[in-house]
Amino acid sequence: MLRAVFFVIAGLAGAPALAQFTESLPPSPDYRGEIRRGLDGQLRAVPAAETARKVEPAATATMVVGPGERIATIGEAARLARDGEIIEIRPGTYRGQPAVWTQDRLIIRGGSERPVMLGDGQHAEGKGIWVVRGGEVRIENIEFRGARVPHFNGAGIRFERGHLTVRGCRFVDNEMGILTANSPEQTLEVIDSEFGEAPHHPGDLHHLLYVGGIGKFVLRGSRFSGGYLGHLVKSRARESHVLYNMLVDGKDGKASYELEFPNGGLVFVLGNAIGQSAGTDNAAIIAYGAEGPRWPDNALYLVHNTLVNDYFAGDFLRVWNEKFPTGIDIWQINNLLVGDGNFFPPAQGRVEGNHSARRADLIAVGGTPLRLTSQSPLRGSVRPPGSVRGVDLLPTAEFSYPVGSRPLHLGSGLAPGAFQ
């Protein structure tokens, strides 16, 4: 199971609207820092240490939405919003107020206490609570709950066009948390967000996050649990970067795969805690290539992850090599394996520094044994993982329960797994 490093590029809010949006990630990003557009419109590199401690103040909203405001409903806000606006939604529960957002350079954020978008039997275009098909759009601090549509794939957010950044949001009891279209021009970044409580509809597959055939997908600092028959995360993207997340289904979870890449692609999986429950609907935790290639470049880099199998057997990683005639480069480096299961070496690639641990030797994080004790003999037992495609695979952060990530300052004692 192979997971590699990738650092999210996220521009924080400044004064001019254009300066507040994240830039598209370069093909070979530097995962140790961020690229931000300054108030002067110029791009600049920001070291990771600086991004970890600096938070720019939020810009003033240009539209305020909610009870008692001039614009009271979400649908009205979506119709009236202009390109470049910052829309702030007042706290409260917004029942049955679906919306379609088509604007560019748009920020939509919840103010103070997170507002809840409750499906309540209503939907936008038969697709979900919100449909987003603008340009650069950023959604922050909003909960999406109870999306239902006639085709049983109702999404909290249906993302159809552009570059969408979702930060600090929550998706609960939706047929799909986020569901995307299939354009290679699309980019989706999901940061510090929470997904859970898939509906229990026998025969229907409800994925907590389903990424179609888009160009780039980034998932960072987010938590997933409570799947049912569908997967926690499924991505068909050309590039997928899964970094410092907690994808642990939980005691009552019944997800299929915790992480699946059915069409392969270039996949970096670094520093994640990933675990399947004893009641899983599928014995493999991570799956790659089950439906054959969609993209010309296919590789899987699985590095410094903690993989927990509460099922009695199965695979930590399952790869369909036979469906990729040109082969797949797979790296399995410095992963920590907990429980029984297969972790077969790849036909081509690198394998080193992977270790097993007993649950009794681990400290619980959010109720799951994940972190090695300070006295563990595995501390200091692995070497730095090196780099690939110009990317340094040494982790620079770790998941911070219940959601988010914190920077790492590594010494000489490097340990296998997601937590240092």
C-alpha positions in Angstrom: 0.0 0.0 0.0 1.8 2.9 -1.2 1.3 6.5 -0.4 3.3 9.5 -1.2 3.7 13.0 -0.4 2.0 16.0 -1.7 1.4 19.4 -0.1 -1.7 21.4 -0.7 -1.5 24.7 -2.4 -4.0 27.0 -0.7 -4.2 30.7 -1.0 -5.8 32.3 2.0 -8.2 35.3 1.9 -6.7 38.8 1.3 -8.3 42.0 0.1 -8.8 41.9 -3.6 -11.0 38.9 -4.5 -8.7 37.5 -7.1 -5.9 37.3 -4.6 -7.9 34.9 -2.4 -8.0 31.9 -4.6 -5.7 29.0 -4.8 -3.6 28.4 -7.9 -3.6 25.2 -9.9 -1.0 22.8 -8.6 2.1 22.4 -10.8 3.0 19.1 -12.3 5.9 18.6 -9.9 5.0 20.6 -6.8 7.3 21.3 -3.8 5.4 19.6 -1.0 7.4 21.5 1.7 5.7 24.8 1.1 2.9 26.6 -0.6 2.6 28.9 -3.6 0.4 31.9 -3.0 -0.7 34.9 -5.0 0.1 38.0 -3.0 -2.0 41.1 -2.9 0.1 42.5 -5.8 -1.1 39.6 -7.9 2.3 38.0 -8.1 3.0 34.3 -7.2 5.5 33.7 -4.4 6.8 30.6 -2.6 6.0 30.4 1.1 8.0 27.9 3.3 6.0 25.3 5.1 7.0 26.7 8.5 5.6 30.1 7.6 2.3 28.7 6.3 1.9 26.7 9.5 1.9 29.7 11.7 0.4 32.6 9.6 -3.3 32.9 9.0 -4.3 36.0 7.1 -7.5 37.8 8.2 -10.7 37.0 6.2 -11.8 39.7 3.8 -15.1 41.5 4.4 -18.1 39.8 2.8 -19.8 41.5 -0.1 -23.1 39.6 0.4 -24.6 38.4 3.7 -27.3 35.7 3.6 -29.7 34.5 6.2 -32.8 35.2 8.2 -33.3 38.9 8.8 -30.9 39.9 6.0 -31.9 41.6 2.7 -31.1 38.3 1.0 -32.7 35.6 3.1 -32.4 32.4 1.1 -29.5 30.4 -0.5 -31.3 30.1 -3.9 -31.7 33.9 -4.0 -28.0 34.4 -3.2 -26.9 32.0 -6.0 -29.0 33.9 -8.5 -27.8 37.3 -7.5 -24.1 36.6 -6.8 -21.6 38.2 -9.1 -18.1 37.1 -10.2 -15.5 37.8 -7.5 -18.0 38.1 -4.6 -17.5 36.9 -1.0 -20.7 35.4 0.3 -21.2 34.9 4.0 -24.0 32.7 5.3 -25.3 33.3 8.7 -25.6 30.4 11.2 -28.8 28.3 11.2 -30.4 25.4 9.4 -31.4 26.1 5.8 -34.1 23.6 4.9 -34.8 22.6 1.3 -32.9 25.5 -0.2 -30.9 24.0 -3.1 -28.7 26.2 -5.3 -26.7 26.3 -8.5 -23.5 28.4 -8.5 -22.1 29.4 -11.9 -19.9 32.4 -10.9 -16.1 32.7 -11.1 -13.7 33.8 -8.3 -16.4 33.1 -5.7 -16.0 32.5 -2.0 -18.9 31.1 -0.1 -18.4 30.7 3.7 -20.2 30.1 6.9 -20.0 32.8 9.4 -18.9 31.8 13.0 -21.1 28.8 13.9 -21.3 26.5 10.8 -24.6 26.8 8.9 -26.3 23.6 7.8 -27.7 23.0 4.3 -30.4 20.4 4.9 -31.7 18.7 1.8 -35.2 18.1 3.3 -36.5 16.4 0.1 -35.4 19.2 -2.3 -32.6 19.2 -4.8 -31.0 21.3 -7.5 -31.4 19.9 -11.1 -32.0 16.4 -9.6 -28.3 16.3 -8.6 -27.9 17.5 -5.0 -28.1 20.3 -2.5 -25.6 22.5 -4.3 -24.4 22.3 -7.9 -21.1 24.1 -8.6 -20.1 24.8 -12.2 -18.3 28.2 -12.2 -14.6 29.0 -12.4 -12.6 29.4 -9.2 -14.9 28.6 -6.3 -14.1 28.2 -2.6 -16.5 26.8 0.0 -15.7 27.1 3.7 -17.2 26.1 7.0 -20.6 24.8 5.8 -22.4 21.5 6.6 -24.3 19.5 3.9 -26.8 17.0 5.2 -29.4 14.7 3.8 -29.0 15.0 0.0 -31.5 12.7 -1.8 -32.4 12.6 -5.5 -34.5 10.2 -7.7 -31.3 8.4 -9.0 -30.0 7.8 -5.5 -26.7 9.7 -6.1 -27.7 13.0 -4.5 -24.6 15.0 -3.5 -24.0 17.5 -0.8 -22.0 19.2 -3.6 -22.1 18.2 -7.3 -19.0 19.7 -8.8 -19.2 20.1 -12.6 -16.7 22.7 -13.9 -13.7 24.7 -12.8 -11.5 24.6 -9.7 -13.3 24.0 -6.4 -11.7 24.2 -3.0 -13.7 22.9 0.0 -12.2 23.7 3.4 -13.5 23.1 6.9 -16.8 21.6 5.7 -18.9 18.7 6.9 -20.8 16.1 4.8 -23.3 13.9 6.7 -26.0 11.4 5.6 -25.8 12.3 1.9 -26.1 9.7 -0.9 -22.8 11.1 -2.1 -20.8 13.7 0.0 -19.1 15.3 -3.0 -19.6 14.0 -6.6 -17.7 15.4 -9.6 -18.1 15.4 -13.3 -15.5 13.9 -15.6 -13.6 16.8 -17.2 -9.8 16.7 -17.2 -9.9 20.5 -16.8 -11.4 20.2 -13.3 -9.4 20.4 -10.1 -10.9 19.5 -6.7 -9.1 20.3 -3.3 -10.7 19.1 -0.1 -9.0 20.3 3.0 -9.7 19.9 6.8 -13.2 18.5 6.2 -15.3 15.7 7.6 -17.4 13.0 5.9 -19.6 10.4 7.5 -22.9 8.5 8.1 -23.6 7.1 4.6 -27.3 6.3 4.2 -28.3 2.6 4.8 -30.0 1.8 1.5 -29.5 -1.9 0.7 -28.4 -2.3 -2.9 -27.3 1.3 -3.4 -23.6 2.3 -3.3 -23.2 5.6 -1.5 -19.6 6.8 -1.6 -18.7 9.5 1.0 -16.5 11.2 -1.7 -16.6 10.2 -5.4 -14.2 11.9 -7.7 -14.7 11.3 -11.4 -12.3 11.5 -14.3 -11.0 15.0 -13.5 -7.5 16.4 -13.9 -6.4 16.7 -10.3 -7.7 15.7 -6.9 -6.2 16.8 -3.5 -7.4 15.5 -0.2 -5.7 16.8 3.0 -6.3 16.8 6.7 -9.8 15.3 6.5 -11.6 12.5 8.3 -14.0 9.8 7.0 -16.0 7.2 8.9 -19.4 5.4 8.8 -19.5 4.1 5.3 -22.1 1.6 4.1 -21.6 -0.6 1.0 -19.9 2.2 -1.0 -16.4 3.4 -0.5 -15.1 6.1 1.8 -13.1 7.7 -1.0 -13.1 6.8 -4.7 -11.1 8.7 -7.3 -10.8 8.3 -11.1 -8.7 11.4 -11.4 -5.6 11.7 -13.6 -3.7 12.7 -10.4 -4.8 11.9 -6.9 -2.9 13.3 -3.8 -4.1 11.9 -0.5 -2.2 13.5 2.4 -2.4 13.3 6.1 -6.0 12.1 6.4 -7.9 9.7 8.7 -10.0 7.2 6.7 -11.1 4.9 9.4 -14.5 3.4 8.9 -15.2 2.8 12.6 -16.6 0.0 14.7 -20.1 0.3 13.1 -18.9 1.1 9.6 -19.6 -1.2 6.7 -17.8 0.5 3.8 -16.4 -1.4 0.8 -12.9 -0.1 0.0 -11.6 2.7 2.2 -9.7 4.1 -0.7 -10.1 3.1 -4.4 -8.5 4.2 -7.7 -10.4 2.1 -10.2 -8.7 3.6 -13.3 -5.2 3.9 -11.8 -3.7 7.3 -12.6 -0.8 9.0 -10.9 -1.5 8.5 -7.2 0.4 9.8 -4.1 -0.8 8.5 -0.7 1.3 9.9 2.1 0.9 10.0 5.9 -2.7 8.7 6.2 -4.3 6.5 8.8 -6.6 4.1 7.0 -8.6 1.3 8.6 -11.4 -1.0 7.8 -14.0 -2.4 10.3 -14.7 -6.0 11.2 -18.0 -5.6 9.3 -16.5 -4.4 6.0 -18.3 -5.3 2.8 -15.0 -5.8 1.0 -11.9 -7.5 2.4 -9.4 -5.1 0.7 -8.6 -1.7 2.3 -7.0 0.1 -0.7 -7.6 -0.9 -4.4 -5.9 0.3 -7.5 -6.8 -0.4 -11.2 -9.8 -2.7 -10.9 -11.3 -1.3 -14.1 -8.1 -0.8 -16.1 -6.3 2.4 -17.2 -8.0 5.6 -18.2 -4.8 7.7 -18.2 -1.4 7.2 -19.9 0.5 7.8 -16.7 -0.1 5.2 -13.9 1.9 4.9 -10.7 1.1 4.4 -7.0 3.3 5.8 -4.2 2.2 4.5 -0.8 4.5 6.0 1.8 4.3 6.4 5.6 0.7 5.3 6.2 -0.7 3.4 9.1 -3.0 0.7 7.8 -5.4 -1.1 10.3 -7.4 -4.2 9.4 -10.0 -5.2 11.9 -11.4 -7.8 9.4 -10.1 -11.3 10.0 -8.3 -11.5 6.6 -8.0 -9.7 3.3 -5.6 -7.3 1.6 -4.0 -4.2 2.8 -3.5 -3.3 -0.8 -5.0 -4.9 -4.0 -3.6 -4.0 -7.4 -4.9 -5.3 -10.8 -1.5 -5.5 -12.5 -2.9 -7.7 -15.3 -5.0 -4.8 -16.6 -2.0 -2.5 -17.2 0.0 -4.0 -20.1 2.8 -1.4 -19.7 3.1 -2.1 -16.0 2.6 0.1 -12.9 5.4 1.6 -10.8 4.4 0.9 -7.2 6.3 2.1 -4.1 5.5 0.6 -0.7 7.7 2.4 1.8 7.7 2.9 5.6 4.1 1.8 6.1 2.9 0.5 9.5 0.5 -2.6 9.3 -1.8 -3.4 12.1 -3.9 -6.6 12.0 -3.9 -9.5 9.5 -3.8 -9.2 5.8 -1.7 -9.4 2.6 0.7 -6.8 1.6 2.2 -8.3 -1.6 5.3 -6.7 -3.1 4.7 -5.1 -6.5 5.9 -6.5 -9.8 8.0 -3.3 -10.3 8.9 -0.5 -7.9 10.3 -0.2 -4.4 9.5 -2.0 -1.2 11.3 -1.1 2.1 10.7 -0.1 5.7 7.3 -1.6 6.1 6.6 -3.1 9.6 3.8 -4.7 11.5 2.7 -3.8 15.0 0.3 -5.2 17.6 -2.7 -3.1 18.7 -1.4 -3.4 22.3 1.7 -1.5 21.3 -0.1 1.5 19.9 -1.7 4.6 21.3 -5.3 5.3 20.2 -6.2 8.3 18.1 -9.9 8.9 18.0 -10.5 5.4 19.4 -8.3 3.6 16.9 -4.8 2.2 17.8 -2.6 4.2 15.4 0.4 5.8 17.1 3.6 4.0 18.2 4.5 4.6 21.9 7.6 6.7 22.6 9.5 3.5 23.7 8.6 1.5 20.6 11.7 -0.3 19.1 10.3 0.7 15.7 11.1 4.4 16.3 14.2 5.2 14.4 14.0 1.9 12.4 13.4 3.3 8.9 15.3 5.5 6.5 14.0 8.6 4.8 11.9 7.5 1.8 13.7 9.6 -0.8 12.0 11.2 -3.7 10.3 10.4 -7.0 9.4 12.6 -10.0 11.2 15.4 -8.2 9.0 15.1 -5.1 10.5 14.6 -1.7 8.5 11.8 0.0 9.5 12.6 3.6 6.3 13.6 5.5 6.1 17.3 6.6 2.8 17.0 8.5 0.5 14.5 10.3 -3.2 14.2 10.8 -4.5 16.1 13.9 -7.7 14.6 15.4 -10.6 15.3 15.0 -9.8 17.1 11.7 -6.9 18.9 10.1 -3.1 18.4 10.1 -0.1 19.8 12.0 3.4 20.4 10.8 6.2 17.9 11.6 9.7 18.8 12.6 11.5 15.4 12.2 14.6 14.5 14.1 16.8 11.5 13.4 14.4 8.9 14.7 12.1 8.2 11.8 9.3 5.7 12.4 7.1 3.8 10.0 3.5 4.9 9.7 1.6 8.1 9.7 2.5 9.4 13.2 5.9 10.5 14.1 
